[in-house]
Amino acid sequence: MKTQHTLKTLSALILGLGAMGVAHGAGFQLLEQNASGLGSAYAGSAAIGENASANYFNPASITLLPGMNVSAGAVAIKPSFKFSNGGSTGPTGAASTGDNGGDAGSWAAVPNAHFTWEVNPRVWLGLSVGAPFGLMTDYEKGWAGRYHSEKFSIESINVNPSIAFKATDTLSIGVGVNWMQLDADYRKAQFVPNQGGGLVPGGDLSAKVKAKGDAWGWNAGILWQATPDTRFGLSYRSKVKIDADGTTTISNRNVPGTFNHPLYGTQPNPILGAVGSYDAETSVELPDTAIFSVVHQLNDRWTLLGDVSWTGWSSIPELKIENTGVQNAELDLRFKDAWRVALGAHYRYSDSWTFKGGVAWDQSPVRDDAFRPSALPDNDRYWVSLGAQYNFSKNTSIDVGYAHLFVKSTSVNNASSKEAGVLKGDYDSSGDLIGVQFSHRF
């Protein structure tokens, strides 16, 4: 009865946290599926098996966890994207009006919750809920790049049950399925030129697209204890193709409601006939990922961690939003596959305290200034991370972690859309992450 009550309580907690999965992260893939790995820059993520969050990074690694384990936490992320105009032009080719848009980044939280259960000495079950993809850029209304984007947000929820088998004393395998839901919100200004030989005045309309969809994917992994002190982990997470449906809403921003006809006097402006709501749909194939990790116990104090991961971002060459009744929208992205390398270490100071540190190089899927979108002004970044773990007992611990992201100087010269004009300038970007994780073994 106690076990049933614990499972029901955990399930409610997981679903509640998952529904809060609103976030913004690098690329727009979120590594922050726990806070215990944040302090070491997520090095060794597919082999560490430190708590129940191991289920997300490599289902095979949950065989390192005896009994029943729960882990839950959140990572708060504060990205900063500050644009400096360097000659942007509007749809007519004239110099773009408007300011630099302020800081397009803002605080967001990435929650997570995980559960593992050793069914018997050979079989484990796991469950993870988190937000593996997220994005938020929000510029001041009317900024110089308003025809490219004023707001773009992506929110996700991923539910990932898994099963793992200990094939031998040194080799484990695990597989899982994933149900993912994605919500998108894209807003921008839409320029409408004067019509009727200049008789009918144009101006700016506002376009807002909101869409939601869900789909299934899978993941798998292996864990090999090569020596008593060294183990390797390899995991793979499949692509997830999501077909999303929603609504495009067109509203007036500054188009005059009437105009003065030389023969008929004051007339309603026909341009405003586009104002209203329309059915919209889009499709996105979220990338697959692979992680190779190593964990080495150097001595009774030091543990060394390493990670090489790959993300197949080329699955998203563009984003098309097809509308019924109004013009379609399209973002030419040309994302490229990306790599990440991380190194970290844990220092066991005492039975109660462990200190963590790590560094990482994280490659952006955006490589070309000509296709860098204002919705994701991304570039390569370096991580520097610190963290600490406190053990209340042998079964209960809490982790805190912090990372700062140093982002390369980022230029943009995006002329991929004639309707949006040219966005030209530079971004000063960075990121700060802070997280907390609570873990318990029953």
Summary of the structure (lengths in Angstrom):
residues: 442
radius of gyration: 24.6
end to end distance: 14.0
largest distance: 91.9
contacts: 1641
relative contact order: 0.19
helix: 9%
strand: 57%
